Amino acid sequence: MSVARQLIGILWPAFLLACAMELLVFALVDPSDMHWGGEALRMSRQGVYTVAFFLFWGMAAASSAFTALLAMPPSRDLPEHPQ
């Protein structure tokens, strides 16, 4: 499998999951009510939505990449180079 195809196979499902997580989380949580370290966030709602989306996308992509790594055949199953 080519690197580009594998990258698309990781990033596209992660993007869709990030969209779903964004909808789910912010249907229940108002960004203006969020606090970090006891203080209110000093970001606009759009800023919170953007940061959260990229965090969700990054976490989902890392999970997909780890799954792709685990799905690779072990090196002992690959043909050896004759010496």
mmCIF file of the N, C-alpha and C atoms, coordinates in Angstrom:
data_MODEL
# 
_entry.id   MODEL 
# 
loop_
_atom_site.group_PDB 
_atom_site.id 
_atom_site.type_symbol 
_atom_site.label_atom_id 
_atom_site.label_alt_id 
_atom_site.label_comp_id 
_atom_site.label_asym_id 
_atom_site.label_entity_id 
_atom_site.label_seq_id 
_atom_site.pdbx_PDB_ins_code 
_atom_site.Cartn_x 
_atom_site.Cartn_y 
_atom_site.Cartn_z 
_atom_site.occupancy 
_atom_site.B_iso_or_equiv 
_atom_site.pdbx_formal_charge 
_atom_site.auth_seq_id 
_atom_site.auth_comp_id 
_atom_site.auth_asym_id 
_atom_site.auth_atom_id 
_atom_site.pdbx_PDB_model_num 
ATOM 1   N N  . MET A 1 1  ? 0.857   -1.175  0.000  1.00 0.00 ? 1  MET A N  1 
ATOM 2   C CA . MET A 1 1  ? 0.000   0.000   0.000  1.00 0.00 ? 1  MET A CA 1 
ATOM 3   C C  . MET A 1 1  ? 0.900   1.234   0.000  1.00 0.00 ? 1  MET A C  1 
ATOM 4   N N  . SER A 1 2  ? 0.554   2.212   -0.818 1.00 0.00 ? 2  SER A N  1 
ATOM 5   C CA . SER A 1 2  ? 1.367   3.425   -0.895 1.00 0.00 ? 2  SER A CA 1 
ATOM 6   C C  . SER A 1 2  ? 1.193   4.263   0.373  1.00 0.00 ? 2  SER A C  1 
ATOM 7   N N  . VAL A 1 3  ? 2.170   5.109   0.592  1.00 0.00 ? 3  VAL A N  1 
ATOM 8   C CA . VAL A 1 3  ? 2.145   5.961   1.785  1.00 0.00 ? 3  VAL A CA 1 
ATOM 9   C C  . VAL A 1 3  ? 0.969   6.932   1.737  1.00 0.00 ? 3  VAL A C  1 
ATOM 10  N N  . ALA A 1 4  ? 0.708   7.497   0.565  1.00 0.00 ? 4  ALA A N  1 
ATOM 11  C CA . ALA A 1 4  ? -0.408  8.446   0.437  1.00 0.00 ? 4  ALA A CA 1 
ATOM 12  C C  . ALA A 1 4  ? -1.742  7.765   0.730  1.00 0.00 ? 4  ALA A C  1 
ATOM 13  N N  . ARG A 1 5  ? -1.903  6.561   0.218  1.00 0.00 ? 5  ARG A N  1 
ATOM 14  C CA . ARG A 1 5  ? -3.158  5.828   0.448  1.00 0.00 ? 5  ARG A CA 1 
ATOM 15  C C  . ARG A 1 5  ? -3.315  5.467   1.922  1.00 0.00 ? 5  ARG A C  1 
ATOM 16  N N  . GLN A 1 6  ? -2.220  5.085   2.564  1.00 0.00 ? 6  GLN A N  1 
ATOM 17  C CA . GLN A 1 6  ? -2.274  4.752   3.988  1.00 0.00 ? 6  GLN A CA 1 
ATOM 18  C C  . GLN A 1 6  ? -2.572  6.007   4.818  1.00 0.00 ? 6  GLN A C  1 
ATOM 19  N N  . LEU A 1 7  ? -1.990  7.144   4.430  1.00 0.00 ? 7  LEU A N  1 
ATOM 20  C CA . LEU A 1 7  ? -2.239  8.398   5.138  1.00 0.00 ? 7  LEU A CA 1 
ATOM 21  C C  . LEU A 1 7  ? -3.700  8.815   5.021  1.00 0.00 ? 7  LEU A C  1 
ATOM 22  N N  . ILE A 1 8  ? -4.263  8.687   3.825  1.00 0.00 ? 8  ILE A N  1 
ATOM 23  C CA . ILE A 1 8  ? -5.689  8.997   3.631  1.00 0.00 ? 8  ILE A CA 1 
ATOM 24  C C  . ILE A 1 8  ? -6.547  8.034   4.448  1.00 0.00 ? 8  ILE A C  1 
ATOM 25  N N  . GLY A 1 9  ? -6.145  6.772   4.498  1.00 0.00 ? 9  GLY A N  1 
ATOM 26  C CA . GLY A 1 9  ? -6.879  5.780   5.275  1.00 0.00 ? 9  GLY A CA 1 
ATOM 27  C C  . GLY A 1 9  ? -6.850  6.044   6.765  1.00 0.00 ? 9  GLY A C  1 
ATOM 28  N N  . ILE A 1 10 ? -5.873  6.808   7.213  1.00 0.00 ? 10 ILE A N  1 
ATOM 29  C CA . ILE A 1 10 ? -5.788  7.185   8.627  1.00 0.00 ? 10 ILE A CA 1 
ATOM 30  C C  . ILE A 1 10 ? -6.517  8.498   8.884  1.00 0.00 ? 10 ILE A C  1 
ATOM 31  N N  . LEU A 1 11 ? -6.266  9.507   8.044  1.00 0.00 ? 11 LEU A N  1 
ATOM 32  C CA . LEU A 1 11 ? -6.788  10.848  8.311  1.00 0.00 ? 11 LEU A CA 1 
ATOM 33  C C  . LEU A 1 11 ? -8.276  11.017  8.008  1.00 0.00 ? 11 LEU A C  1 
ATOM 34  N N  . TRP A 1 12 ? -8.794  10.344  6.976  1.00 0.00 ? 12 TRP A N  1 
ATOM 35  C CA . TRP A 1 12 ? -10.208 10.538  6.631  1.00 0.00 ? 12 TRP A CA 1 
ATOM 36  C C  . TRP A 1 12 ? -11.152 10.001  7.708  1.00 0.00 ? 12 TRP A C  1 
ATOM 37  N N  . PRO A 1 13 ? -10.993 8.761   8.176  1.00 0.00 ? 13 PRO A N  1 
ATOM 38  C CA . PRO A 1 13 ? -11.873 8.310   9.269  1.00 0.00 ? 13 PRO A CA 1 
ATOM 39  C C  . PRO A 1 13 ? -11.689 9.145   10.541 1.00 0.00 ? 13 PRO A C  1 
ATOM 40  N N  . ALA A 1 14 ? -10.459 9.591   10.792 1.00 0.00 ? 14 ALA A N  1 
ATOM 41  C CA . ALA A 1 14 ? -10.213 10.430  11.962 1.00 0.00 ? 14 ALA A CA 1 
ATOM 42  C C  . ALA A 1 14 ? -10.948 11.770  11.835 1.00 0.00 ? 14 ALA A C  1 
ATOM 43  N N  . PHE A 1 15 ? -10.995 12.316  10.624 1.00 0.00 ? 15 PHE A N  1 
ATOM 44  C CA . PHE A 1 15 ? -11.718 13.567  10.381 1.00 0.00 ? 15 PHE A CA 1 
ATOM 45  C C  . PHE A 1 15 ? -13.208 13.385  10.656 1.00 0.00 ? 15 PHE A C  1 
ATOM 46  N N  . LEU A 1 16 ? -13.770 12.282  10.152 1.00 0.00 ? 16 LEU A N  1 
ATOM 47  C CA . LEU A 1 16 ? -15.194 12.023  10.369 1.00 0.00 ? 16 LEU A CA 1 
ATOM 48  C C  . LEU A 1 16 ? -15.504 11.833  11.850 1.00 0.00 ? 16 LEU A C  1 
ATOM 49  N N  . LEU A 1 17 ? -14.627 11.132  12.573 1.00 0.00 ? 17 LEU A N  1 
ATOM 50  C CA . LEU A 1 17 ? -14.828 10.949  14.009 1.00 0.00 ? 17 LEU A CA 1 
ATOM 51  C C  . LEU A 1 17 ? -14.714 12.288  14.741 1.00 0.00 ? 17 LEU A C  1 
ATOM 52  N N  . ALA A 1 18 ? -13.774 13.133  14.333 1.00 0.00 ? 18 ALA A N  1 
ATOM 53  C CA . ALA A 1 18 ? -13.632 14.450  14.968 1.00 0.00 ? 18 ALA A CA 1 
ATOM 54  C C  . ALA A 1 18 ? -14.890 15.288  14.753 1.00 0.00 ? 18 ALA A C  1 
ATOM 55  N N  . CYS A 1 19 ? -15.484 15.203  13.567 1.00 0.00 ? 19 CYS A N  1 
ATOM 56  C CA . CYS A 1 19 ? -16.747 15.920  13.313 1.00 0.00 ? 19 CYS A CA 1 
ATOM 57  C C  . CYS A 1 19 ? -17.845 15.434  14.249 1.00 0.00 ? 19 CYS A C  1 
ATOM 58  N N  . ALA A 1 20 ? -17.950 14.121  14.378 1.00 0.00 ? 20 ALA A N  1 
ATOM 59  C CA . ALA A 1 20 ? -18.982 13.561  15.257 1.00 0.00 ? 20 ALA A CA 1 
ATOM 60  C C  . ALA A 1 20 ? -18.740 13.942  16.715 1.00 0.00 ? 20 ALA A C  1 
ATOM 61  N N  . MET A 1 21 ? -17.487 13.896  17.152 1.00 0.00 ? 21 MET A N  1 
ATOM 62  C CA . MET A 1 21 ? -17.170 14.262  18.539 1.00 0.00 ? 21 MET A CA 1 
ATOM 63  C C  . MET A 1 21 ? -17.472 15.739  18.796 1.00 0.00 ? 21 MET A C  1 
ATOM 64  N N  . GLU A 1 22 ? -17.160 16.584  17.825 1.00 0.00 ? 22 GLU A N  1 
ATOM 65  C CA . GLU A 1 22 ? -17.442 18.014  17.955 1.00 0.00 ? 22 GLU A CA 1 
ATOM 66  C C  . GLU A 1 22 ? -18.942 18.243  18.144 1.00 0.00 ? 22 GLU A C  1 
ATOM 67  N N  . LEU A 1 23 ? -19.740 17.582  17.334 1.00 0.00 ? 23 LEU A N  1 
ATOM 68  C CA . LEU A 1 23 ? -21.195 17.722  17.455 1.00 0.00 ? 23 LEU A CA 1 
ATOM 69  C C  . LEU A 1 23 ? -21.686 17.223  18.802 1.00 0.00 ? 23 LEU A C  1 
ATOM 70  N N  . LEU A 1 24 ? -21.206 16.075  19.210 1.00 0.00 ? 24 LEU A N  1 
ATOM 71  C CA . LEU A 1 24 ? -21.653 15.481  20.463 1.00 0.00 ? 24 LEU A CA 1 
ATOM 72  C C  . LEU A 1 24 ? -21.246 16.320  21.673 1.00 0.00 ? 24 LEU A C  1 
ATOM 73  N N  . VAL A 1 25 ? -19.989 16.697  21.746 1.00 0.00 ? 25 VAL A N  1 
ATOM 74  C CA . VAL A 1 25 ? -19.492 17.432  22.915 1.00 0.00 ? 25 VAL A CA 1 
ATOM 75  C C  . VAL A 1 25 ? -20.152 18.797  23.026 1.00 0.00 ? 25 VAL A C  1 
ATOM 76  N N  . PHE A 1 26 ? -20.205 19.532  21.908 1.00 0.00 ? 26 PHE A N  1 
ATOM 77  C CA . PHE A 1 26 ? -20.719 20.894  22.012 1.00 0.00 ? 26 PHE A CA 1 
ATOM 78  C C  . PHE A 1 26 ? -22.235 20.977  21.918 1.00 0.00 ? 26 PHE A C  1 
ATOM 79  N N  . ALA A 1 27 ? -22.891 19.843  21.752 1.00 0.00 ? 27 ALA A N  1 
ATOM 80  C CA . ALA A 1 27 ? -24.344 19.812  21.944 1.00 0.00 ? 27 ALA A CA 1 
ATOM 81  C C  . ALA A 1 27 ? -24.653 19.806  23.437 1.00 0.00 ? 27 ALA A C  1 
ATOM 82  N N  . LEU A 1 28 ? -23.684 19.351  24.246 1.00 0.00 ? 28 LEU A N  1 
ATOM 83  C CA . LEU A 1 28 ? -23.888 19.247  25.689 1.00 0.00 ? 28 LEU A CA 1 
ATOM 84  C C  . LEU A 1 28 ? -23.146 20.316  26.493 1.00 0.00 ? 28 LEU A C  1 
ATOM 85  N N  . VAL A 1 29 ? -22.080 20.902  25.912 1.00 0.00 ? 29 VAL A N  1 
ATOM 86  C CA . VAL A 1 29 ? -21.225 21.840  26.649 1.00 0.00 ? 29 VAL A CA 1 
ATOM 87  C C  . VAL A 1 29 ? -21.206 23.186  25.934 1.00 0.00 ? 29 VAL A C  1 
ATOM 88  N N  . ASP A 1 30 ? -21.400 24.247  26.696 1.00 0.00 ? 30 ASP A N  1 
ATOM 89  C CA . ASP A 1 30 ? -21.299 25.594  26.152 1.00 0.00 ? 30 ASP A CA 1 
ATOM 90  C C  . ASP A 1 30 ? -19.863 26.083  26.352 1.00 0.00 ? 30 ASP A C  1 
ATOM 91  N N  . PRO A 1 31 ? -19.148 26.466  25.282 1.00 0.00 ? 31 PRO A N  1 
ATOM 92  C CA . PRO A 1 31 ? -17.755 26.898  25.424 1.00 0.00 ? 31 PRO A CA 1 
ATOM 93  C C  . PRO A 1 31 ? -17.566 28.080  26.372 1.00 0.00 ? 31 PRO A C  1 
ATOM 94  N N  . SER A 1 32 ? -18.566 28.942  26.506 1.00 0.00 ? 32 SER A N  1 
ATOM 95  C CA . SER A 1 32 ? -18.413 30.087  27.402 1.00 0.00 ? 32 SER A CA 1 
ATOM 96  C C  . SER A 1 32 ? -18.453 29.678  28.874 1.00 0.00 ? 32 SER A C  1 
ATOM 97  N N  . ASP A 1 33 ? -18.926 28.466  29.169 1.00 0.00 ? 33 ASP A N  1 
ATOM 98  C CA . ASP A 1 33 ? -18.962 27.962  30.540 1.00 0.00 ? 33 ASP A CA 1 
ATOM 99  C C  . ASP A 1 33 ? -17.724 27.156  30.911 1.00 0.00 ? 33 ASP A C  1 
ATOM 100 N N  . MET A 1 34 ? -16.793 26.995  29.987 1.00 0.00 ? 34 MET A N  1 
ATOM 101 C CA . MET A 1 34 ? -15.615 26.158  30.234 1.00 0.00 ? 34 MET A CA 1 
ATOM 102 C C  . MET A 1 34 ? -14.565 26.925  31.031 1.00 0.00 ? 34 MET A C  1 
ATOM 103 N N  . HIS A 1 35 ? -13.861 26.196  31.909 1.00 0.00 ? 35 HIS A N  1 
ATOM 104 C CA . HIS A 1 35 ? -12.801 26.765  32.730 1.00 0.00 ? 35 HIS A CA 1 
ATOM 105 C C  . HIS A 1 35 ? -11.560 25.901  32.621 1.00 0.00 ? 35 HIS A C  1 
ATOM 106 N N  . TRP A 1 36 ? -10.397 26.520  32.774 1.00 0.00 ? 36 TRP A N  1 
ATOM 107 C CA . TRP A 1 36 ? -9.121  25.803  32.754 1.00 0.00 ? 36 TRP A CA 1 
ATOM 108 C C  . TRP A 1 36 ? -8.297  26.311  33.930 1.00 0.00 ? 36 TRP A C  1 
ATOM 109 N N  . GLY A 1 37 ? -7.992  25.445  34.854 1.00 0.00 ? 37 GLY A N  1 
ATOM 110 C CA . GLY A 1 37 ? -7.207  25.848  36.021 1.00 0.00 ? 37 GLY A CA 1 
ATOM 111 C C  . GLY A 1 37 ? -7.946  26.814  36.929 1.00 0.00 ? 37 GLY A C  1 
ATOM 112 N N  . GLY A 1 38 ? -9.252  26.699  36.979 1.00 0.00 ? 38 GLY A N  1 
ATOM 113 C CA . GLY A 1 38 ? -10.042 27.561  37.853 1.00 0.00 ? 38 GLY A CA 1 
ATOM 114 C C  . GLY A 1 38 ? -10.412 28.897  37.243 1.00 0.00 ? 38 GLY A C  1 
ATOM 115 N N  . GLU A 1 39 ? -9.889  29.199  36.060 1.00 0.00 ? 39 GLU A N  1 
ATOM 116 C CA . GLU A 1 39 ? -10.203 30.470  35.399 1.00 0.00 ? 39 GLU A CA 1 
ATOM 117 C C  . GLU A 1 39 ? -10.975 30.202  34.111 1.00 0.00 ? 39 GLU A C  1 
ATOM 118 N N  . ALA A 1 40 ? -11.809 31.168  33.748 1.00 0.00 ? 40 ALA A N  1 
ATOM 119 C CA . ALA A 1 40 ? -12.555 31.046  32.497 1.00 0.00 ? 40 ALA A CA 1 
ATOM 120 C C  . ALA A 1 40 ? -11.595 31.110  31.314 1.00 0.00 ? 40 ALA A C  1 
ATOM 121 N N  . LEU A 1 41 ? -11.922 30.378  30.258 1.00 0.00 ? 41 LEU A N  1 
ATOM 122 C CA . LEU A 1 41 ? -11.091 30.430  29.056 1.00 0.00 ? 41 LEU A CA 1 
ATOM 123 C C  . LEU A 1 41 ? -11.171 31.815  28.434 1.00 0.00 ? 41 LEU A C  1 
ATOM 124 N N  . ARG A 1 42 ? -10.052 32.292  27.961 1.00 0.00 ? 42 ARG A N  1 
ATOM 125 C CA . ARG A 1 42 ? -10.028 33.622  27.335 1.00 0.00 ? 42 ARG A CA 1 
ATOM 126 C C  . ARG A 1 42 ? -9.993  33.474  25.821 1.00 0.00 ? 42 ARG A C  1 
ATOM 127 N N  . MET A 1 43 ? -10.913 32.662  25.312 1.00 0.00 ? 43 MET A N  1 
ATOM 128 C CA . MET A 1 43 ? -11.015 32.426  23.877 1.00 0.00 ? 43 MET A CA 1 
ATOM 129 C C  . MET A 1 43 ? -12.455 32.632  23.445 1.00 0.00 ? 43 MET A C  1 
ATOM 130 N N  . SER A 1 44 ? -12.628 32.983  22.185 1.00 0.00 ? 44 SER A N  1 
ATOM 131 C CA . SER A 1 44 ? -13.980 33.085  21.644 1.00 0.00 ? 44 SER A CA 1 
ATOM 132 C C  . SER A 1 44 ? -14.563 31.681  21.494 1.00 0.00 ? 44 SER A C  1 
ATOM 133 N N  . ARG A 1 45 ? -15.856 31.621  21.297 1.00 0.00 ? 45 ARG A N  1 
ATOM 134 C CA . ARG A 1 45 ? -16.494 30.319  21.078 1.00 0.00 ? 45 ARG A CA 1 
ATOM 135 C C  . ARG A 1 45 ? -15.902 29.635  19.852 1.00 0.00 ? 45 ARG A C  1 
ATOM 136 N N  . GLN A 1 46 ? -15.706 30.394  18.794 1.00 0.00 ? 46 GLN A N  1 
ATOM 137 C CA . GLN A 1 46 ? -15.151 29.824  17.570 1.00 0.00 ? 46 GLN A CA 1 
ATOM 138 C C  . GLN A 1 46 ? -13.740 29.294  17.814 1.00 0.00 ? 46 GLN A C  1 
ATOM 139 N N  . GLY A 1 47 ? -12.963 29.984  18.637 1.00 0.00 ? 47 GLY A N  1 
ATOM 140 C CA . GLY A 1 47 ? -11.624 29.519  18.978 1.00 0.00 ? 47 GLY A CA 1 
ATOM 141 C C  . GLY A 1 47 ? -11.655 28.202  19.739 1.00 0.00 ? 47 GLY A C  1 
ATOM 142 N N  . VAL A 1 48 ? -12.588 28.079  20.676 1.00 0.00 ? 48 VAL A N  1 
ATOM 143 C CA . VAL A 1 48 ? -12.730 26.831  21.446 1.00 0.00 ? 48 VAL A CA 1 
ATOM 144 C C  . VAL A 1 48 ? -13.160 25.702  20.515 1.00 0.00 ? 48 VAL A C  1 
ATOM 145 N N  . TYR A 1 49 ? -14.102 25.980  19.617 1.00 0.00 ? 49 TYR A N  1 
ATOM 146 C CA . TYR A 1 49 ? -14.545 24.962  18.658 1.00 0.00 ? 49 TYR A CA 1 
ATOM 147 C C  . TYR A 1 49 ? -13.378 24.494  17.785 1.00 0.00 ? 49 TYR A C  1 
ATOM 148 N N  . THR A 1 50 ? -12.572 25.433  17.324 1.00 0.00 ? 50 THR A N  1 
ATOM 149 C CA . THR A 1 50 ? -11.445 25.107  16.443 1.00 0.00 ? 50 THR A CA 1 
ATOM 150 C C  . THR A 1 50 ? -10.396 24.278  17.164 1.00 0.00 ? 50 THR A C  1 
ATOM 151 N N  . VAL A 1 51 ? -9.994  24.716  18.351 1.00 0.00 ? 51 VAL A N  1 
ATOM 152 C CA . VAL A 1 51 ? -8.978  23.982  19.116 1.00 0.00 ? 51 VAL A CA 1 
ATOM 153 C C  . VAL A 1 51 ? -9.479  22.583  19.463 1.00 0.00 ? 51 VAL A C  1 
ATOM 154 N N  . ALA A 1 52 ? -10.726 22.492  19.890 1.00 0.00 ? 52 ALA A N  1 
ATOM 155 C CA . ALA A 1 52 ? -11.291 21.186  20.252 1.00 0.00 ? 52 ALA A CA 1 
ATOM 156 C C  . ALA A 1 52 ? -11.346 20.262  19.036 1.00 0.00 ? 52 ALA A C  1 
ATOM 157 N N  . PHE A 1 53 ? -11.735 20.792  17.878 1.00 0.00 ? 53 PHE A N  1 
ATOM 158 C CA . PHE A 1 53 ? -11.799 19.964  16.677 1.00 0.00 ? 53 PHE A CA 1 
ATOM 159 C C  . PHE A 1 53 ? -10.423 19.386  16.343 1.00 0.00 ? 53 PHE A C  1 
ATOM 160 N N  . PHE A 1 54 ? -9.392  20.211  16.372 1.00 0.00 ? 54 PHE A N  1 
ATOM 161 C CA . PHE A 1 54 ? -8.060  19.714  16.040 1.00 0.00 ? 54 PHE A CA 1 
ATOM 162 C C  . PHE A 1 54 ? -7.528  18.753  17.101 1.00 0.00 ? 54 PHE A C  1 
ATOM 163 N N  . LEU A 1 55 ? -7.900  18.952  18.351 1.00 0.00 ? 55 LEU A N  1 
ATOM 164 C CA . LEU A 1 55 ? -7.535  17.978  19.386 1.00 0.00 ? 55 LEU A CA 1 
ATOM 165 C C  . LEU A 1 55 ? -8.234  16.638  19.138 1.00 0.00 ? 55 LEU A C  1 
ATOM 166 N N  . PHE A 1 56 ? -9.524  16.673  18.838 1.00 0.00 ? 56 PHE A N  1 
ATOM 167 C CA . PHE A 1 56 ? -10.259 15.448  18.540 1.00 0.00 ? 56 PHE A CA 1 
ATOM 168 C C  . PHE A 1 56 ? -9.675  14.754  17.312 1.00 0.00 ? 56 PHE A C  1 
ATOM 169 N N  . TRP A 1 57 ? -9.359  15.540  16.280 1.00 0.00 ? 57 TRP A N  1 
ATOM 170 C CA . TRP A 1 57 ? -8.814  14.970  15.048 1.00 0.00 ? 57 TRP A CA 1 
ATOM 171 C C  . TRP A 1 57 ? -7.444  14.339  15.305 1.00 0.00 ? 57 TRP A C  1 
ATOM 172 N N  . GLY A 1 58 ? -6.616  15.019  16.074 1.00 0.00 ? 58 GLY A N  1 
ATOM 173 C CA . GLY A 1 58 ? -5.300  14.483  16.396 1.00 0.00 ? 58 GLY A CA 1 
ATOM 174 C C  . GLY A 1 58 ? -5.370  13.192  17.194 1.00 0.00 ? 58 GLY A C  1 
ATOM 175 N N  . MET A 1 59 ? -6.261  13.142  18.176 1.00 0.00 ? 59 MET A N  1 
ATOM 176 C CA . MET A 1 59 ? -6.398  11.922  18.974 1.00 0.00 ? 59 MET A CA 1 
ATOM 177 C C  . MET A 1 59 ? -6.935  10.761  18.125 1.00 0.00 ? 59 MET A C  1 
ATOM 178 N N  . ALA A 1 60 ? -7.904  11.027  17.278 1.00 0.00 ? 60 ALA A N  1 
ATOM 179 C CA . ALA A 1 60 ? -8.449  9.975   16.425 1.00 0.00 ? 60 ALA A CA 1 
ATOM 180 C C  . ALA A 1 60 ? -7.413  9.520   15.396 1.00 0.00 ? 60 ALA A C  1 
ATOM 181 N N  . ALA A 1 61 ? -6.635  10.438  14.858 1.00 0.00 ? 61 ALA A N  1 
ATOM 182 C CA . ALA A 1 61 ? -5.593  10.075  13.891 1.00 0.00 ? 61 ALA A CA 1 
ATOM 183 C C  . ALA A 1 61 ? -4.512  9.241   14.561 1.00 0.00 ? 61 ALA A C  1 
ATOM 184 N N  . ALA A 1 62 ? -4.139  9.588   15.780 1.00 0.00 ? 62 ALA A N  1 
ATOM 185 C CA . ALA A 1 62 ? -3.136  8.809   16.507 1.00 0.00 ? 62 ALA A CA 1 
ATOM 186 C C  . ALA A 1 62 ? -3.652  7.391   16.761 1.00 0.00 ? 62 ALA A C  1 
ATOM 187 N N  . SER A 1 63 ? -4.909  7.269   17.104 1.00 0.00 ? 63 SER A N  1 
ATOM 188 C CA . SER A 1 63 ? -5.495  5.951   17.322 1.00 0.00 ? 63 SER A CA 1 
ATOM 189 C C  . SER A 1 63 ? -5.509  5.138   16.025 1.00 0.00 ? 63 SER A C  1 
ATOM 190 N N  . SER A 1 64 ? -5.897  5.756   14.931 1.00 0.00 ? 64 SER A N  1 
ATOM 191 C CA . SER A 1 64 ? -5.919  5.064   13.639 1.00 0.00 ? 64 SER A CA 1 
ATOM 192 C C  . SER A 1 64 ? -4.513  4.679   13.188 1.00 0.00 ? 64 SER A C  1 
ATOM 193 N N  . ALA A 1 65 ? -3.553  5.555   13.402 1.00 0.00 ? 65 ALA A N  1 
ATOM 194 C CA . ALA A 1 65 ? -2.172  5.263   13.023 1.00 0.00 ? 65 ALA A CA 1 
ATOM 195 C C  . ALA A 1 65 ? -1.616  4.103   13.848 1.00 0.00 ? 65 ALA A C  1 
ATOM 196 N N  . PHE A 1 66 ? -1.946  4.068   15.113 1.00 0.00 ? 66 PHE A N  1 
ATOM 197 C CA . PHE A 1 66 ? -1.490  2.973   15.970 1.00 0.00 ? 66 PHE A CA 1 
ATOM 198 C C  . PHE A 1 66 ? -2.112  1.651   15.517 1.00 0.00 ? 66 PHE A C  1 
ATOM 199 N N  . THR A 1 67 ? -3.393  1.688   15.136 1.00 0.00 ? 67 THR A N  1 
ATOM 200 C CA . THR A 1 67 ? -4.048  0.494   14.621 1.00 0.00 ? 67 THR A CA 1 
ATOM 201 C C  . THR A 1 67 ? -3.382  0.036   13.324 1.00 0.00 ? 67 THR A C  1 
ATOM 202 N N  . ALA A 1 68 ? -3.066  0.967   12.429 1.00 0.00 ? 68 ALA A N  1 
ATOM 203 C CA . ALA A 1 68 ? -2.390  0.613   11.178 1.00 0.00 ? 68 ALA A CA 1 
ATOM 204 C C  . ALA A 1 68 ? -1.011  0.018   11.460 1.00 0.00 ? 68 ALA A C  1 
ATOM 205 N N  . LEU A 1 69 ? -0.314  0.554   12.444 1.00 0.00 ? 69 LEU A N  1 
ATOM 206 C CA . LEU A 1 69 ? 0.993   0.024   12.815 1.00 0.00 ? 69 LEU A CA 1 
ATOM 207 C C  . LEU A 1 69 ? 0.881   -1.402  13.340 1.00 0.00 ? 69 LEU A C  1 
ATOM 208 N N  . LEU A 1 70 ? -0.119  -1.652  14.175 1.00 0.00 ? 70 LEU A N  1 
ATOM 209 C CA . LEU A 1 70 ? -0.313  -2.992  14.724 1.00 0.00 ? 70 LEU A CA 1 
ATOM 210 C C  . LEU A 1 70 ? -0.775  -3.988  13.661 1.00 0.00 ? 70 LEU A C  1 
ATOM 211 N N  . ALA A 1 71 ? -1.407  -3.513  12.612 1.00 0.00 ? 71 ALA A N  1 
ATOM 212 C CA . ALA A 1 71 ? -1.898  -4.393  11.553 1.00 0.00 ? 71 ALA A CA 1 
ATOM 213 C C  . ALA A 1 71 ? -0.797  -4.798  10.576 1.00 0.00 ? 71 ALA A C  1 
ATOM 214 N N  . MET A 1 72 ? 0.352   -4.148  10.632 1.00 0.00 ? 72 MET A N  1 
ATOM 215 C CA . MET A 1 72 ? 1.459   -4.500  9.736  1.00 0.00 ? 72 MET A CA 1 
ATOM 216 C C  . MET A 1 72 ? 2.003   -5.873  10.115 1.00 0.00 ? 72 MET A C  1 
ATOM 217 N N  . PRO A 1 73 ? 2.442   -6.637  9.116  1.00 0.00 ? 73 PRO A N  1 
ATOM 218 C CA . PRO A 1 73 ? 2.991   -7.960  9.434  1.00 0.00 ? 73 PRO A CA 1 
ATOM 219 C C  . PRO A 1 73 ? 4.316   -7.824  10.175 1.00 0.00 ? 73 PRO A C  1 
ATOM 220 N N  . PRO A 1 74 ? 4.613   -8.747  11.082 1.00 0.00 ? 74 PRO A N  1 
ATOM 221 C CA . PRO A 1 74 ? 5.894   -8.683  11.788 1.00 0.00 ? 74 PRO A CA 1 
ATOM 222 C C  . PRO A 1 74 ? 7.046   -8.863  10.803 1.00 0.00 ? 74 PRO A C  1 
ATOM 223 N N  . SER A 1 75 ? 8.194   -8.354  11.152 1.00 0.00 ? 75 SER A N  1 
ATOM 224 C CA . SER A 1 75 ? 9.341   -8.396  10.246 1.00 0.00 ? 75 SER A CA 1 
ATOM 225 C C  . SER A 1 75 ? 9.770   -9.826  9.955  1.00 0.00 ? 75 SER A C  1 
ATOM 226 N N  . ARG A 1 76 ? 9.519   -10.786 10.827 1.00 0.00 ? 76 ARG A N  1 
ATOM 227 C CA . ARG A 1 76 ? 9.928   -12.168 10.582 1.00 0.00 ? 76 ARG A CA 1 
ATOM 228 C C  . ARG A 1 76 ? 9.096   -12.812 9.479  1.00 0.00 ? 76 ARG A C  1 
ATOM 229 N N  . ASP A 1 77 ? 7.903   -12.228 9.166  1.00 0.00 ? 77 ASP A N  1 
ATOM 230 C CA . ASP A 1 77 ? 7.071   -12.753 8.095  1.00 0.00 ? 77 ASP A CA 1 
ATOM 231 C C  . ASP A 1 77 ? 7.454   -12.188 6.733  1.00 0.00 ? 77 ASP A C  1 
ATOM 232 N N  . LEU A 1 78 ? 8.290   -11.179 6.718  1.00 0.00 ? 78 LEU A N  1 
ATOM 233 C CA . LEU A 1 78 ? 8.723   -10.576 5.464  1.00 0.00 ? 78 LEU A CA 1 
ATOM 234 C C  . LEU A 1 78 ? 9.848   -11.431 4.872  1.00 0.00 ? 78 LEU A C  1 
ATOM 235 N N  . PRO A 1 79 ? 9.961   -11.497 3.550  1.00 0.00 ? 79 PRO A N  1 
ATOM 236 C CA . PRO A 1 79 ? 11.034  -12.281 2.954  1.00 0.00 ? 79 PRO A CA 1 
ATOM 237 C C  . PRO A 1 79 ? 12.398  -11.701 3.314  1.00 0.00 ? 79 PRO A C  1 
ATOM 238 N N  . GLU A 1 80 ? 13.336  -12.576 3.579  1.00 0.00 ? 80 GLU A N  1 
ATOM 239 C CA . GLU A 1 80 ? 14.694  -12.144 3.940  1.00 0.00 ? 80 GLU A CA 1 
ATOM 240 C C  . GLU A 1 80 ? 15.503  -11.902 2.685  1.00 0.00 ? 80 GLU A C  1 
ATOM 241 N N  . HIS A 1 81 ? 16.475  -11.006 2.814  1.00 0.00 ? 81 HIS A N  1 
ATOM 242 C CA . HIS A 1 81 ? 17.374  -10.714 1.708  1.00 0.00 ? 81 HIS A CA 1 
ATOM 243 C C  . HIS A 1 81 ? 18.496  -11.756 1.709  1.00 0.00 ? 81 HIS A C  1 
ATOM 244 N N  . PRO A 1 82 ? 18.745  -12.419 0.576  1.00 0.00 ? 82 PRO A N  1 
ATOM 245 C CA . PRO A 1 82 ? 19.863  -13.383 0.540  1.00 0.00 ? 82 PRO A CA 1 
ATOM 246 C C  . PRO A 1 82 ? 21.195  -12.655 0.672  1.00 0.00 ? 82 PRO A C  1 
ATOM 247 N N  . GLN A 1 83 ? 22.099  -13.271 1.377  1.00 0.00 ? 83 GLN A N  1 
ATOM 248 C CA . GLN A 1 83 ? 23.399  -12.623 1.593  1.00 0.00 ? 83 GLN A CA 1 
ATOM 249 C C  . GLN A 1 83 ? 24.449  -13.210 0.711  1.00 0.00 ? 83 GLN A C  1 
# 
